């Protein structure tokens, strides 16, 4: 399940907790657990996105370097 869908589901659970009729202590525990889960998933999604952008930039840099080397070798052959 995608991280964004999990975050939305946890948010809906938090919104429905007062209606579900759990005892106060359970409701408090579920709110804390769901809130921390949302925070962790949000941070994980942000960190994952930054790593993917960094990997993409590295791949682009490597490709440009390879193209420059190929062009240089063609120039030296002529």
Chimera marker file (.cmm) of the C-alpha trace (Angstrom):
<marker_set name="trace">
<marker id="1" x="0.000" y="0.000" z="0.000" r="1" g="1" b="0" radius="0.5"/>
<marker id="2" x="1.481" y="3.396" z="-0.934" r="1" g="1" b="0" radius="0.5"/>
<marker id="3" x="2.644" y="5.586" z="1.930" r="1" g="1" b="0" radius="0.5"/>
<marker id="4" x="0.205" y="8.372" z="1.086" r="1" g="1" b="0" radius="0.5"/>
<marker id="5" x="-2.764" y="5.996" z="1.268" r="1" g="1" b="0" radius="0.5"/>
<marker id="6" x="-1.609" y="4.722" z="4.668" r="1" g="1" b="0" radius="0.5"/>
<marker id="7" x="-1.331" y="8.310" z="5.938" r="1" g="1" b="0" radius="0.5"/>
<marker id="8" x="-4.867" y="9.120" z="4.752" r="1" g="1" b="0" radius="0.5"/>
<marker id="9" x="-6.210" y="5.919" z="6.348" r="1" g="1" b="0" radius="0.5"/>
<marker id="10" x="-4.551" y="6.730" z="9.679" r="1" g="1" b="0" radius="0.5"/>
<marker id="11" x="-5.972" y="10.259" z="9.510" r="1" g="1" b="0" radius="0.5"/>
<marker id="12" x="-9.473" y="8.849" z="8.957" r="1" g="1" b="0" radius="0.5"/>
<marker id="13" x="-9.042" y="6.498" z="11.914" r="1" g="1" b="0" radius="0.5"/>
<marker id="14" x="-8.024" y="9.416" z="14.127" r="1" g="1" b="0" radius="0.5"/>
<marker id="15" x="-11.079" y="11.359" z="12.976" r="1" g="1" b="0" radius="0.5"/>
<marker id="16" x="-13.397" y="8.408" z="13.720" r="1" g="1" b="0" radius="0.5"/>
<marker id="17" x="-11.977" y="7.462" z="17.136" r="1" g="1" b="0" radius="0.5"/>
<marker id="18" x="-14.391" y="9.619" z="19.176" r="1" g="1" b="0" radius="0.5"/>
<marker id="19" x="-17.361" y="8.071" z="17.346" r="1" g="1" b="0" radius="0.5"/>
<marker id="20" x="-16.232" y="4.437" z="17.745" r="1" g="1" b="0" radius="0.5"/>
<marker id="21" x="-16.814" y="4.399" z="21.504" r="1" g="1" b="0" radius="0.5"/>
<marker id="22" x="-13.488" y="3.117" z="22.787" r="1" g="1" b="0" radius="0.5"/>
<marker id="23" x="-12.632" y="3.758" z="26.447" r="1" g="1" b="0" radius="0.5"/>
<marker id="24" x="-10.719" y="7.020" z="26.990" r="1" g="1" b="0" radius="0.5"/>
<marker id="25" x="-7.390" y="5.298" z="27.698" r="1" g="1" b="0" radius="0.5"/>
<marker id="26" x="-7.609" y="3.173" z="24.535" r="1" g="1" b="0" radius="0.5"/>
<marker id="27" x="-8.646" y="6.171" z="22.453" r="1" g="1" b="0" radius="0.5"/>
<marker id="28" x="-5.681" y="8.129" z="23.796" r="1" g="1" b="0" radius="0.5"/>
<marker id="29" x="-3.301" y="5.255" z="22.974" r="1" g="1" b="0" radius="0.5"/>
<marker id="30" x="-4.679" y="4.874" z="19.426" r="1" g="1" b="0" radius="0.5"/>
<marker id="31" x="-4.388" y="8.620" z="18.799" r="1" g="1" b="0" radius="0.5"/>
<marker id="32" x="-0.768" y="8.671" z="19.939" r="1" g="1" b="0" radius="0.5"/>
<marker id="33" x="0.124" y="5.542" z="17.928" r="1" g="1" b="0" radius="0.5"/>
<marker id="34" x="-1.603" y="6.803" z="14.772" r="1" g="1" b="0" radius="0.5"/>
<marker id="35" x="-0.086" y="10.268" z="15.106" r="1" g="1" b="0" radius="0.5"/>
<marker id="36" x="3.422" y="8.882" z="15.508" r="1" g="1" b="0" radius="0.5"/>
<marker id="37" x="2.843" y="6.559" z="12.554" r="1" g="1" b="0" radius="0.5"/>
<marker id="38" x="1.810" y="9.492" z="10.383" r="1" g="1" b="0" radius="0.5"/>
<marker id="39" x="4.917" y="11.423" z="11.403" r="1" g="1" b="0" radius="0.5"/>
<marker id="40" x="7.222" y="8.477" z="10.694" r="1" g="1" b="0" radius="0.5"/>
<marker id="41" x="5.621" y="7.729" z="7.319" r="1" g="1" b="0" radius="0.5"/>
<marker id="42" x="5.804" y="11.385" z="6.299" r="1" g="1" b="0" radius="0.5"/>
<marker id="43" x="9.475" y="11.612" z="7.209" r="1" g="1" b="0" radius="0.5"/>
<marker id="44" x="10.178" y="8.319" z="5.436" r="1" g="1" b="0" radius="0.5"/>
<marker id="45" x="8.416" y="9.505" z="2.258" r="1" g="1" b="0" radius="0.5"/>
<marker id="46" x="10.386" y="12.770" z="2.312" r="1" g="1" b="0" radius="0.5"/>
<marker id="47" x="13.708" y="10.987" z="2.872" r="1" g="1" b="0" radius="0.5"/>
<marker id="48" x="12.905" y="8.443" z="0.150" r="1" g="1" b="0" radius="0.5"/>
<marker id="49" x="12.080" y="11.208" z="-2.338" r="1" g="1" b="0" radius="0.5"/>
<marker id="50" x="15.364" y="12.998" z="-1.606" r="1" g="1" b="0" radius="0.5"/>
<marker id="51" x="17.329" y="9.781" z="-2.120" r="1" g="1" b="0" radius="0.5"/>
<marker id="52" x="15.593" y="9.134" z="-5.430" r="1" g="1" b="0" radius="0.5"/>
<marker id="53" x="16.340" y="12.668" z="-6.649" r="1" g="1" b="0" radius="0.5"/>
<marker id="54" x="19.983" y="12.282" z="-5.646" r="1" g="1" b="0" radius="0.5"/>
<marker id="55" x="20.246" y="8.944" z="-7.474" r="1" g="1" b="0" radius="0.5"/>
<marker id="56" x="18.614" y="10.466" z="-10.562" r="1" g="1" b="0" radius="0.5"/>
<marker id="57" x="21.091" y="13.368" z="-10.537" r="1" g="1" b="0" radius="0.5"/>
<marker id="58" x="24.001" y="10.955" z="-10.164" r="1" g="1" b="0" radius="0.5"/>
<marker id="59" x="22.750" y="8.889" z="-13.107" r="1" g="1" b="0" radius="0.5"/>
<marker id="60" x="22.358" y="12.034" z="-15.236" r="1" g="1" b="0" radius="0.5"/>
<marker id="61" x="25.886" y="13.155" z="-14.305" r="1" g="1" b="0" radius="0.5"/>
<marker id="62" x="27.337" y="9.741" z="-15.192" r="1" g="1" b="0" radius="0.5"/>
<marker id="63" x="25.504" y="9.748" z="-18.531" r="1" g="1" b="0" radius="0.5"/>
<marker id="64" x="26.841" y="13.209" z="-19.425" r="1" g="1" b="0" radius="0.5"/>
<marker id="65" x="30.367" y="12.170" z="-18.497" r="1" g="1" b="0" radius="0.5"/>
<marker id="66" x="30.102" y="9.033" z="-20.639" r="1" g="1" b="0" radius="0.5"/>
<marker id="67" x="28.775" y="11.038" z="-23.594" r="1" g="1" b="0" radius="0.5"/>
<marker id="68" x="31.684" y="13.490" z="-23.262" r="1" g="1" b="0" radius="0.5"/>
<marker id="69" x="34.189" y="10.615" z="-23.256" r="1" g="1" b="0" radius="0.5"/>
<marker id="70" x="32.589" y="9.081" z="-26.352" r="1" g="1" b="0" radius="0.5"/>
<marker id="71" x="32.680" y="12.444" z="-28.132" r="1" g="1" b="0" radius="0.5"/>
<marker id="72" x="36.339" y="12.937" z="-27.147" r="1" g="1" b="0" radius="0.5"/>
<marker id="73" x="37.276" y="9.497" z="-28.471" r="1" g="1" b="0" radius="0.5"/>
<marker id="74" x="35.529" y="10.280" z="-31.792" r="1" g="1" b="0" radius="0.5"/>
<marker id="75" x="37.408" y="13.567" z="-32.025" r="1" g="1" b="0" radius="0.5"/>
<marker id="76" x="40.752" y="11.844" z="-31.465" r="1" g="1" b="0" radius="0.5"/>
<marker id="77" x="40.028" y="9.248" z="-34.174" r="1" g="1" b="0" radius="0.5"/>
<marker id="78" x="39.503" y="11.889" z="-36.836" r="1" g="1" b="0" radius="0.5"/>
<link id1="1" id2="2" r="1" g="1" b="0" radius="0.2"/>
<link id1="2" id2="3" r="1" g="1" b="0" radius="0.2"/>
<link id1="3" id2="4" r="1" g="1" b="0" radius="0.2"/>
<link id1="4" id2="5" r="1" g="1" b="0" radius="0.2"/>
<link id1="5" id2="6" r="1" g="1" b="0" radius="0.2"/>
<link id1="6" id2="7" r="1" g="1" b="0" radius="0.2"/>
<link id1="7" id2="8" r="1" g="1" b="0" radius="0.2"/>
<link id1="8" id2="9" r="1" g="1" b="0" radius="0.2"/>
<link id1="9" id2="10" r="1" g="1" b="0" radius="0.2"/>
<link id1="10" id2="11" r="1" g="1" b="0" radius="0.2"/>
<link id1="11" id2="12" r="1" g="1" b="0" radius="0.2"/>
<link id1="12" id2="13" r="1" g="1" b="0" radius="0.2"/>
<link id1="13" id2="14" r="1" g="1" b="0" radius="0.2"/>
<link id1="14" id2="15" r="1" g="1" b="0" radius="0.2"/>
<link id1="15" id2="16" r="1" g="1" b="0" radius="0.2"/>
<link id1="16" id2="17" r="1" g="1" b="0" radius="0.2"/>
<link id1="17" id2="18" r="1" g="1" b="0" radius="0.2"/>
<link id1="18" id2="19" r="1" g="1" b="0" radius="0.2"/>
<link id1="19" id2="20" r="1" g="1" b="0" radius="0.2"/>
<link id1="20" id2="21" r="1" g="1" b="0" radius="0.2"/>
<link id1="21" id2="22" r="1" g="1" b="0" radius="0.2"/>
<link id1="22" id2="23" r="1" g="1" b="0" radius="0.2"/>
<link id1="23" id2="24" r="1" g="1" b="0" radius="0.2"/>
<link id1="24" id2="25" r="1" g="1" b="0" radius="0.2"/>
<link id1="25" id2="26" r="1" g="1" b="0" radius="0.2"/>
<link id1="26" id2="27" r="1" g="1" b="0" radius="0.2"/>
<link id1="27" id2="28" r="1" g="1" b="0" radius="0.2"/>
<link id1="28" id2="29" r="1" g="1" b="0" radius="0.2"/>
<link id1="29" id2="30" r="1" g="1" b="0" radius="0.2"/>
<link id1="30" id2="31" r="1" g="1" b="0" radius="0.2"/>
<link id1="31" id2="32" r="1" g="1" b="0" radius="0.2"/>
<link id1="32" id2="33" r="1" g="1" b="0" radius="0.2"/>
<link id1="33" id2="34" r="1" g="1" b="0" radius="0.2"/>
<link id1="34" id2="35" r="1" g="1" b="0" radius="0.2"/>
<link id1="35" id2="36" r="1" g="1" b="0" radius="0.2"/>
<link id1="36" id2="37" r="1" g="1" b="0" radius="0.2"/>
<link id1="37" id2="38" r="1" g="1" b="0" radius="0.2"/>
<link id1="38" id2="39" r="1" g="1" b="0" radius="0.2"/>
<link id1="39" id2="40" r="1" g="1" b="0" radius="0.2"/>
<link id1="40" id2="41" r="1" g="1" b="0" radius="0.2"/>
<link id1="41" id2="42" r="1" g="1" b="0" radius="0.2"/>
<link id1="42" id2="43" r="1" g="1" b="0" radius="0.2"/>
<link id1="43" id2="44" r="1" g="1" b="0" radius="0.2"/>
<link id1="44" id2="45" r="1" g="1" b="0" radius="0.2"/>
<link id1="45" id2="46" r="1" g="1" b="0" radius="0.2"/>
<link id1="46" id2="47" r="1" g="1" b="0" radius="0.2"/>
<link id1="47" id2="48" r="1" g="1" b="0" radius="0.2"/>
<link id1="48" id2="49" r="1" g="1" b="0" radius="0.2"/>
<link id1="49" id2="50" r="1" g="1" b="0" radius="0.2"/>
<link id1="50" id2="51" r="1" g="1" b="0" radius="0.2"/>
<link id1="51" id2="52" r="1" g="1" b="0" radius="0.2"/>
<link id1="52" id2="53" r="1" g="1" b="0" radius="0.2"/>
<link id1="53" id2="54" r="1" g="1" b="0" radius="0.2"/>
<link id1="54" id2="55" r="1" g="1" b="0" radius="0.2"/>
<link id1="55" id2="56" r="1" g="1" b="0" radius="0.2"/>
<link id1="56" id2="57" r="1" g="1" b="0" radius="0.2"/>
<link id1="57" id2="58" r="1" g="1" b="0" radius="0.2"/>
<link id1="58" id2="59" r="1" g="1" b="0" radius="0.2"/>
<link id1="59" id2="60" r="1" g="1" b="0" radius="0.2"/>
<link id1="60" id2="61" r="1" g="1" b="0" radius="0.2"/>
<link id1="61" id2="62" r="1" g="1" b="0" radius="0.2"/>
<link id1="62" id2="63" r="1" g="1" b="0" radius="0.2"/>
<link id1="63" id2="64" r="1" g="1" b="0" radius="0.2"/>
<link id1="64" id2="65" r="1" g="1" b="0" radius="0.2"/>
<link id1="65" id2="66" r="1" g="1" b="0" radius="0.2"/>
<link id1="66" id2="67" r="1" g="1" b="0" radius="0.2"/>
<link id1="67" id2="68" r="1" g="1" b="0" radius="0.2"/>
<link id1="68" id2="69" r="1" g="1" b="0" radius="0.2"/>
<link id1="69" id2="70" r="1" g="1" b="0" radius="0.2"/>
<link id1="70" id2="71" r="1" g="1" b="0" radius="0.2"/>
<link id1="71" id2="72" r="1" g="1" b="0" radius="0.2"/>
<link id1="72" id2="73" r="1" g="1" b="0" radius="0.2"/>
<link id1="73" id2="74" r="1" g="1" b="0" radius="0.2"/>
<link id1="74" id2="75" r="1" g="1" b="0" radius="0.2"/>
<link id1="75" id2="76" r="1" g="1" b="0" radius="0.2"/>
<link id1="76" id2="77" r="1" g="1" b="0" radius="0.2"/>
<link id1="77" id2="78" r="1" g="1" b="0" radius="0.2"/>
</marker_set>
